[in-house]
Amino acid sequence: MSTSTPDRPAVTTSVAPSAKRRRFLFALGASGAGAAAAVAAPAVTATVAPAATAQPKGRPGGYRETEHVRDYYRTAKV
């Protein structure tokens, strides 16, 4: 489709071949990255094991002073 007037040259609305090629390559790269992420996602989540913590019976969960907490408090003294 082209339009022209006496003071303006004809303008075409078609897309240049190089722009089409860029869009195609961008879509190809984006779909490849998406496929790689989809394949890698189950492998990453499968390797994470839930932490099993034993809580004493009769005590609600919450703050527990552990060795690393005591180390932090010892080093944070001013």
N, C-alpha and C positions, 0 to 999 in steps of 0.2 A: 504494500500500500504506500503510495507516495502522494504528497500534496505539494502544490507550488502556487505561489502568488507572484505578481510582477516584481515585488521588492524582496522576496525571499526565494532562495534556490529550493529545489525539490528535496524533501526530507523523507528518508525511508525509515520504516519502523522495524525492519527485520534485524535480527541479531547477527553480529559478525561471527564468522566461523571460529575465530580464536576465543570469543566469549563463550560460545557453546562448548568448546573443548575444555575451557577452564571449569565451567560448571560441571561437566561430566567427570573430570578428574577430581574435583572437590567432592562430588557425591560418591565417587568410587572410594576415595580415601576415608570419608566419613563412615561409609558402610563397613569398610574393612576394620576401622578402629572400633566400631560398635560390635562387630562380630568377635574381635579379640577380647573385648571387655566382657562379653557374654560368656565366652569360653573360660576366661580367667576367674570370673566371679565365683562359681561353685567351688573351684579349687581353693580359693582364699578362705571362704567361709567354712569349708570342710576341715581345714587345719586348725581352726580355733576351737579349743575345747573349753567347755564351761568350767568355771572354778568351783570345786566342791569344797565347801567349808562346813565343818561340823560345829554347830552351835550347841552350847550346853543346854540341857533340858531345864525348863523352868525360868530361864533368863531370856528376856526379849533381845532381839538383835539391836545393834547400835554400835556405840563407840567401844572399842577394845584396845587396850594398851598392849601393843606387840613390840617385838625387839626393834623393828625399824622405826616405830613411833618414839620409843625411848631414845634411840640414836639421834633422831631429829631434834627432840627437845634438848638433849645434851649439847648438840652443836649449835643450837640457836640461842643459847644463853648469852645475854649481853653483859 
